[in-house]
Amino acid sequence: MEMTQATEALGALAQETRLSVFRLLVRHGPSGLKAGDIAKELQVSPPTLSHHLAHLERAGLLRSWRVQRQIFYAAEFDGMRRLLTFLTEDCCQGHPEMCGELTQVDAK
């Protein structure tokens, strides 16, 4: 991941509603949720939610797909992994064992 991509992803998450959306969709896994269900769960108006979903999708943290007239959203786990890797690739001056569980995610 390049610095500009990381900055865009971190910027997308640096807003309370978008962070809540992302965390909600991470909990729901790859099957995601309908946009309307996200709006209800987080008590956000559909137009406001649409803006936030688009921001997260542009940042590579969400993906969307259409089923008939409904749009579903899910966390983009590859995007999340790339961001976490970027943030931790220089962890502990080359001694990843000092970072504990954070660097052991791929080992599972």
Summary of the structure (lengths in Angstrom):
residues: 108
radius of gyration: 15.4
end to end distance: 22.3
largest distance: 50.3
contacts: 290
relative contact order: 0.16
helix: 70%
strand: 13%
